Amino acid sequence: MPLSVWKSDEPDFRRRLSELVGKLSLERGLQAAGAAAQEPPQQAVRRIIADVRERGDEALIEHTERLDGCKLTPADLRVTPEEIDAATRQCPAELLEAMGLAAERIRAFQEAILLRDPPALTAGGRTLGLRHRPVDSAGIYVPGGAAPLASTVLMAVVPARVAGVGRIAVTTPPQRDGSVSPDRLAAARIAGADEVYRIGGAQAIAALAFGTETVAPVDFIAGPGNIYTTLAKKEVFGQVGIEMLPGPSEVVILADGSASPSYVAADLIAQAEHNPGSAILLTDSEELAAETLRAIEEQLGGLPRADVAQACLEAYGAVIVASSLDEAIKLTNELAPEHLEIMACDAAGVAERVRHAGAIFVGQWSPVAVGDYVAGPSHVLPTSRTARFSSGLTANDFLKRSSLISYEARALSEDAESVERLAEAEGLSGHARSVRIRLKDGGKERQ
């Protein structure tokens, strides 16, 4: 049986749930990576970043050969427009059409939610407001690996484009022969990326943050990656902005007895294809739990990546039977999942009671797969319970806010006494003087 069944009233339930959640945490990822490597991951990442800062392209090339088995020259680091053209021609027309549809949907959604400058607040000689402006440049990291995610190119580049970012650079790991999958390159063209580089890992993040002879530095970095990429983003934060520190993917399916066991099983298996990735069913129905397990057994048999999915379900999955739907909702909020599917009689009503989730898929016709590809909101989402305090990537992450404050002389005169008292109380006499000096002439405007 690929999934274990737990009941929320069992004595060791809390311990088991905590252990399951912890398996995919950043801390556990560090432990696993450290056990498999000769050097602690954080130390390795810091060393790579320092090396790229010091030696630029030369360091990029050496680390790419050592880690990806790909030997490059400085001229090879950037993928040429001609290569992107050729890659686009290699893609089947049906795939290009699907990516075009996805890009259109993402663009429409991001344009609809893009923050605009609010009306200024004007009263008593004071004009106050907010101004939104995009960062000048952004770097988008796109993973390679067993399942290179061309969709991630669309989900991160299009929001940056909608925000008005002036320069968008994509970095993605190459194959041993130096190639990048045609679908990733075609997606970069469709999404509107300005540059694509065949570099991955911590060295790519270092290049984006600090620049090299070939890669110009950026102001903001977004995109998922492995533990080394995530640690690198954490290290360079402050030099650049980052959107989040995403980890392995996860889904919670919150369902009552009205849900289809075959739909639930299919969605748990789909999540498990990511391996590692967490797939949890939370239900108040023992019957649904049992039928879902049978459906998983049946569906795994015809899946090309069945061995991968089964191993993932065994390691990171669970079916949890709660005492009530209310308790299942409470547990959902505790888990704060990246993806939450709700299959219940009153799915919309249940969704209103969810406080923490990266993306919420409401109703039986809304599998996570539509969000992964064509629905519109970005699939770059918070994981490892960080949905408690963070949100999925949007065009607004590429915007900065500036406060606008404009005083007339009469307004400064009215506020001067309060400013001076506060400044003097803090021992900042110069602050007080900067107001007082303007009032010496009676607050008259200077020509």
C-alpha positions in Angstrom: 0.0 0.0 0.0 1.7 3.3 -1.1 -0.1 5.5 1.4 -0.5 5.1 5.2 -3.8 5.9 6.8 -3.9 7.9 10.1 -6.7 8.9 12.3 -6.5 12.3 14.0 -7.6 10.8 17.4 -4.7 8.3 17.5 -2.3 8.9 20.4 0.8 9.4 18.2 -1.0 11.4 15.4 0.6 14.7 16.2 4.1 13.2 16.3 3.6 11.5 13.0 2.2 14.6 11.3 5.1 16.7 12.6 7.6 14.2 11.3 5.9 14.1 7.9 5.9 17.9 7.6 9.5 18.0 8.7 10.7 15.7 6.0 10.5 18.4 3.3 11.6 21.3 5.4 14.6 23.4 4.6 16.4 22.1 7.7 15.8 18.5 6.6 16.9 19.3 3.1 20.1 20.6 4.5 20.7 17.5 6.5 20.0 15.2 3.6 22.2 17.2 1.2 25.0 17.3 3.8 24.9 13.6 4.4 25.3 13.0 0.6 28.1 15.5 0.1 31.7 15.9 1.2 31.1 19.6 2.2 28.2 21.1 4.2 25.7 22.7 1.7 25.8 26.2 3.2 29.6 26.1 3.2 29.7 24.9 -0.4 27.2 27.6 -1.5 29.2 30.4 0.2 32.4 29.1 -1.4 30.8 29.1 -4.9 29.3 32.6 -4.5 32.6 34.0 -3.3 34.4 32.3 -6.2 32.0 33.7 -8.8 32.3 37.2 -7.3 36.1 37.0 -7.5 36.7 35.2 -10.8 33.5 35.8 -12.8 33.0 33.8 -16.0 36.0 31.6 -15.3 34.4 30.4 -12.1 31.0 29.9 -13.8 32.6 27.6 -16.4 34.6 25.6 -13.9 31.5 25.0 -11.6 29.3 24.1 -14.5 31.8 21.5 -15.7 32.2 20.1 -12.2 28.5 20.0 -11.3 26.7 19.5 -14.6 29.4 17.7 -16.6 29.2 20.4 -19.3 32.3 22.2 -20.6 31.6 25.7 -21.8 33.5 28.8 -23.0 32.6 32.4 -22.2 31.0 32.6 -25.6 28.7 29.6 -24.7 27.3 31.0 -21.5 24.6 33.0 -23.2 22.1 31.2 -25.4 22.1 33.1 -28.8 18.9 34.4 -30.4 19.6 32.0 -33.3 19.7 29.1 -30.9 16.4 30.2 -29.5 14.9 30.5 -33.0 16.1 27.0 -33.9 14.7 25.6 -30.6 11.3 27.2 -31.2 11.2 25.6 -34.7 11.9 22.2 -33.1 8.9 22.4 -30.8 5.6 20.8 -32.1 3.1 23.3 -33.2 0.6 21.9 -30.7 3.0 22.6 -27.8 3.7 26.1 -29.0 0.0 26.7 -29.2 -0.5 25.4 -25.6 2.4 27.6 -24.3 0.9 30.6 -26.1 -2.5 30.0 -24.5 -0.8 29.7 -21.1 1.1 32.9 -21.6 -2.1 34.7 -22.6 -3.9 33.5 -19.5 -1.0 34.4 -17.2 -0.7 37.8 -18.8 -4.4 38.6 -18.5 -4.5 37.6 -14.8 -1.4 39.5 -13.9 -2.6 42.6 -15.7 -5.9 42.4 -13.8 -4.2 42.3 -10.4 -1.3 44.7 -11.1 -1.1 47.4 -8.4 -1.8 51.0 -9.7 -0.9 54.2 -7.9 -3.8 55.1 -5.6 -5.4 58.6 -5.6 -3.4 61.0 -3.6 -4.7 62.1 -0.2 -4.8 65.9 -0.1 -5.9 67.9 2.9 -4.7 71.0 4.7 -1.7 71.7 2.5 -0.5 68.0 2.7 -0.4 65.8 -0.3 0.4 62.1 0.4 0.5 59.1 -1.9 2.1 55.9 -3.1 4.0 55.4 -6.3 4.7 51.9 -7.8 7.6 51.3 -10.1 9.2 48.1 -11.4 12.7 47.0 -10.6 15.1 47.7 -13.5 16.1 44.1 -13.9 15.2 40.6 -12.8 16.7 37.2 -13.0 14.5 34.1 -13.3 15.9 30.8 -12.3 14.4 27.7 -14.1 15.3 24.2 -12.8 16.5 21.5 -15.2 16.7 17.9 -13.9 14.5 14.9 -14.7 11.4 17.1 -15.4 12.6 20.5 -16.7 9.7 22.9 -16.2 9.2 25.0 -19.2 6.0 26.2 -17.6 8.1 27.8 -14.9 9.5 30.1 -17.5 6.1 31.3 -18.4 4.9 31.5 -14.8 7.8 33.8 -13.7 8.8 35.7 -16.8 5.3 36.8 -17.9 4.6 38.5 -14.4 7.9 40.3 -14.6 7.1 41.5 -18.1 3.6 42.7 -17.0 5.2 44.6 -14.1 7.3 46.5 -16.6 10.7 45.1 -15.7 13.2 46.6 -18.1 15.5 43.6 -18.5 14.6 39.9 -17.7 17.4 37.3 -17.7 16.7 33.6 -17.5 19.2 31.1 -16.1 18.8 27.3 -16.5 21.1 24.3 -16.2 22.4 22.8 -19.4 22.7 19.1 -20.3 26.1 17.5 -20.5 26.3 18.5 -24.2 25.5 22.1 -23.4 22.0 22.0 -24.8 18.9 23.4 -23.1 15.6 21.7 -23.9 13.8 23.4 -26.8 10.6 23.8 -24.8 12.4 26.0 -22.2 13.9 28.1 -24.9 10.7 28.5 -26.8 8.9 29.4 -23.5 11.5 32.1 -22.9 10.8 33.5 -26.4 7.0 33.4 -25.9 7.2 34.9 -22.4 9.4 37.8 -23.4 12.7 37.1 -21.7 15.5 39.3 -22.9 18.4 36.9 -22.2 18.9 33.2 -21.5 22.0 31.7 -19.9 22.9 28.0 -19.7 24.0 28.0 -16.1 22.4 26.6 -13.0 22.8 26.0 -9.3 24.4 28.4 -6.8 26.8 29.7 -9.5 23.8 31.0 -11.5 22.4 32.8 -8.5 25.8 34.3 -7.8 26.1 35.5 -11.4 22.7 37.1 -11.3 23.3 38.8 -8.0 26.9 40.1 -8.5 27.5 39.9 -12.3 30.3 38.5 -14.3 32.0 39.5 -17.6 29.1 38.0 -19.5 26.2 38.2 -17.1 25.1 41.6 -16.0 23.7 41.7 -12.4 20.0 42.1 -11.7 18.0 43.7 -8.9 15.6 40.8 -8.1 15.7 37.0 -8.4 12.7 34.7 -8.6 12.2 31.0 -9.4 12.3 27.6 -7.7 15.3 25.3 -7.5 17.1 22.6 -5.4 18.5 23.1 -1.9 21.7 24.7 -3.2 19.8 27.2 -5.3 17.5 28.0 -2.4 20.5 28.5 -0.1 22.2 30.7 -2.7 19.1 32.9 -2.9 19.1 33.2 0.9 22.8 34.2 0.9 22.4 36.9 -1.8 19.3 38.5 -0.3 20.1 42.0 0.6 22.4 42.4 -2.5 19.2 41.6 -4.5 15.6 41.1 -3.7 14.1 37.6 -3.8 10.5 36.4 -3.9 10.7 33.4 -1.5 12.7 30.3 -0.6 10.6 27.6 -2.2 11.2 23.9 -1.4 9.7 20.6 -2.6 6.2 20.8 -3.9 3.1 19.8 -1.8 -0.6 19.3 -2.0 -3.3 18.8 0.6 -6.7 17.6 -0.7 -9.5 18.5 1.7 -12.5 16.4 0.9 -15.7 15.1 2.4 -17.7 12.0 1.5 -19.1 13.6 -1.7 -15.7 13.6 -3.4 -14.8 11.2 -6.2 -12.2 8.7 -5.0 -10.8 8.5 -8.5 -10.3 12.2 -8.8 -8.6 12.4 -5.4 -6.3 9.5 -6.2 -5.4 11.0 -9.6 -4.4 14.3 -8.0 -2.4 12.7 -5.2 -0.5 10.6 -7.8 0.0 13.7 -10.0 1.6 15.5 -7.0 3.8 12.5 -6.3 5.4 12.7 -9.8 7.5 15.6 -8.4 9.3 13.4 -6.0 10.2 14.6 -3.5 6.8 16.2 -2.9 4.1 15.9 -0.2 0.7 14.5 -1.0 -1.9 14.4 1.8 -5.6 13.6 1.8 -7.6 15.2 4.7 -11.1 13.9 5.0 -13.9 13.2 7.5 -15.0 10.1 5.5 -13.5 6.7 6.3 -15.2 5.4 3.2 -13.6 8.0 0.9 -10.2 7.2 2.5 -10.6 3.4 1.8 -11.9 4.0 -1.8 -9.1 6.4 -2.6 -6.5 3.9 -1.6 -8.0 1.3 -3.9 -8.1 3.9 -6.7 -4.4 4.8 -6.2 -3.5 1.1 -6.6 -5.5 0.9 -9.8 -4.2 4.1 -11.3 -0.5 3.6 -10.5 -0.4 0.6 -12.8 -0.8 2.6 -16.0 1.5 5.5 -15.2 4.9 5.9 -16.9 6.5 7.3 -13.8 4.6 4.9 -11.5 7.8 3.9 -9.6 8.6 7.5 -8.9 5.1 8.4 -7.8 4.8 5.3 -5.6 8.1 5.9 -3.8 7.1 9.5 -3.2 3.7 8.6 -1.8 5.3 6.0 0.5 7.8 8.5 1.8 5.9 11.8 1.9 2.2 10.9 1.6 -0.7 10.2 4.0 -4.4 9.8 4.2 -5.7 11.4 7.3 -9.2 10.7 8.6 -10.4 13.6 10.9 -13.2 13.4 13.4 -15.1 16.1 11.5 -14.8 18.4 8.5 -14.2 21.3 11.0 -11.2 19.4 12.3 -10.0 18.7 8.8 -10.2 22.5 8.0 -8.2 23.3 11.2 -5.5 20.8 10.2 -5.4 22.3 6.8 -4.7 25.7 8.2 -1.9 24.2 10.4 -0.3 22.6 7.4 -0.6 25.9 5.3 0.0 23.9 2.1 1.5 25.1 -1.2 -1.5 23.7 -3.1 -4.9 23.1 -1.5 -7.7 21.3 -3.4 -11.2 21.4 -1.9 -13.6 18.7 -2.9 -16.7 19.0 -0.7 -20.4 19.6 -1.0 -19.9 23.3 -0.1 -16.4 23.8 -1.6 -16.7 27.6 -1.8 -17.9 27.8 1.8 -15.0 25.6 3.0 -12.6 27.8 1.0 -13.8 30.8 2.9 -12.6 29.2 6.1 -9.1 28.6 4.8 -6.6 31.2 6.1 -3.2 29.7 4.9 -2.5 28.2 1.5 -0.4 29.2 -1.5 -3.2 28.4 -4.1 -6.7 27.1 -3.4 -8.4 25.0 -6.0 -12.2 25.0 -5.4 -14.4 22.2 -6.5 -14.0 18.8 -8.3 -13.3 20.4 -11.7 -10.3 22.3 -10.5 -7.2 20.0 -10.3 -3.8 21.5 -9.4 -2.7 20.7 -13.0 -4.8 23.6 -14.4 -2.9 25.9 -12.0 0.4 24.4 -13.0 -0.2 25.3 -16.7 -3.0 27.4 -18.0 -5.3 28.9 -15.3 -3.4 32.2 -14.9 -2.0 32.7 -11.4 1.7 31.8 -11.1 2.6 28.3 -9.9 5.6 29.7 -8.1 4.2 29.3 -4.6 5.3 29.2 -0.9 6.0 25.8 0.5 7.0 24.2 3.9 4.2 26.0 5.8 5.5 29.4 4.7 2.0 30.2 3.3 1.4 31.3 6.9 3.2 34.5 6.1 4.0 34.6 2.4 2.3 34.5 -1.0 2.7 33.2 -4.5 4.6 35.1 -7.1 2.8 37.9 -8.9 3.7 40.8 -11.1 3.5 42.9 -7.9 6.6 41.2 -6.5 8.6 43.0 -9.2 7.2 46.4 -8.1 8.6 48.8 -5.5 6.6 51.3 -3.5 7.7 54.8 -2.8 5.8 57.1 -0.5 5.1 60.6 -1.9 4.9 63.4 0.7 4.4 67.1 -0.3 3.9 69.9 2.3 2.9 73.4 1.8 4.3 76.1 4.2 1.1 76.4 6.2 1.0 72.6 6.7 4.6 72.6 8.0 3.7 75.4 10.4 0.8 73.5 11.8 2.9 70.3 12.3 6.1 71.9 13.4 5.5 71.9 17.1 4.7 68.1 17.2 7.7 67.3 15.0 10.0 69.3 17.3 8.7 67.7 20.4 9.1 64.2 19.0 12.6 65.0 17.7 13.8 66.5 20.9 12.4 63.6 22.9 14.6 61.3 20.8 17.6 63.5 21.2 17.7 64.4 17.5 18.0 68.2 17.7 19.0 68.4 14.1 15.7 67.0 13.0 13.9 69.7 15.0 16.2 72.4 13.6 15.4 71.3 10.0 11.8 72.2 10.6 12.4 75.3 12.7 14.8 76.9 10.2 12.0 76.9 7.6 9.7 78.9 9.9 12.1 81.7 10.9 10.7 83.8 8.1 7.2 83.1 9.1 6.7 80.2 6.8 6.9 82.3 3.6 7.6 80.4 0.4 11.1 81.1 -0.9 11.5 82.1 -4.5 
